[in-house]
Amino acid sequence: MSQEDYLKLLMEADTTKRQIRKTRYCLTYKNQYFEIDVYPFWKDKAIAEIELRDEGAAIVFPKQIKVIREVTDDDAFKNASLAQM
């Protein structure tokens, strides 16, 4: 992305929302690719995103990851909602 494109998009940013800060960890496990986002405002949870080659494939989490619940369709966990916290 060029600096000009970045500045143009920055001018269109919604200033009613705060900037989201997170640390992203990427890992592969059993031929699956995980992105784990850790947010500074949560001490007890993170969001994991899994890239699947086939949507019907079974997901296998590493034993060190405890899944609390599925949030794919929960708008409260989308970036726009997290930016309002």
N, C-alpha and C positions, 0 to 999 in steps of 0.2 A: 504494500500500500504506500502510495506516495505521501509526502508531507502535506501536499495540497489537499488530497482526498481526506486525510486524517483530520485536518483543520476544518474542512467543510462539514464532515460528520460531527465533529465536536461542537460546532455551532448549532447543530440540530438536536443536541442532547437534551433530555428532559431534566431540567434543573430542580424539579420538585423531588427527584429521587437522589439518593446518595450513591456515591461510587461503591461498587462491590469490591472488596479485597478478599482474596482467597489464595491458598497455597494448593497447587495441583500436583498430585503424585500420579505417575503413570506406571502401570505394570502389566505384564502378561502372566497369565496362569492358565495352564491346560489349553493352550491355543486360543485364549480369549484376551481381549485388550480392555483394561480397566482404566478409567480416569477417576481418581478420588479427590474431591474438592473439600478442603478443610477451611472453615470460616472462623475468624477471630471471635465472633459473637456466640459461637457454640463451643462448649467444652466437652460435650458428651455425644456429639454426632457429626457426621459428614455426609456428603452426597456422593454416591458411586454411579458412574455412567459406564455402561458396557457396550462396546461395539461388537455386534454379532454379524457374521457373514450370512447367516440364515435366521430369520426371525423366529422360526420354530425350534431352533437349537436350545438344548437345555443349558441353563447357566449354572456353572460350578464356581462357588466362591472359595477363596482360600480360607482355611480353618481359622485364621487370625481375624477375619472380618465377620462381625455379627450383624446380620441384616435385621433391622428393626421393622421396616415395612417398605412396600413398593410405593413410590411417589411419582411415577411417570406421568400420570394424569391429574396430579394434585397441583393446582395453580399456586398454592402457597409456597411451593418449593421451586418455582421458576425464578429466574434472575430478577425480573421486574418486581415480583413480590418481595424478594429478599432485599432489594434496594430500598424498600420502604420501612425496614425494621429499624 
